[in-house]
Amino acid sequence: MSPTDTNNRRTDGIAREAERREITGIPTTTWYVLQGQGLAPKSVRLGERSVGWLRAELFAWVEDRSAERIVAKPRVRP
């Protein structure tokens, strides 16, 4: 049986671009910018012209963003 998260999503294996976009909600170009800045999980090369992402890293990244949002202090406008 495959590992799943609390929403019964598979957390093992590799996600291709469409699934990565579904999991994170981040458009492709923005995702690559975040990756380049070291702010998003790096891709895994699968072949000469294909990449994927570890599902576990994607779900952890989303959870981390959610946790940051919860503990972030609201901005006070001058």
Phi, psi and omega in degrees: 000137182279143175297142178226161176268190184292345178258018180059034175263139178297131180251357177260166176086193186242136177259135174275181188304312183299318179289322177301317180294321178294317181293314187269332184076012183257128178299156185305308184298316179298320180299315181293328174296313178300318178300314181298331179273359181076021183257002180217155180302142178284154178280163176248126180288126181256337181192190182299322183232027180220144178225166175208178179229145177292124182304318181301320179292322179295313179296321178295320179298315179297317179298319178298318178297320178296318180295320178298321181295320183292319184267352181293140178281140178294146178281138178257123180274137180290000000 
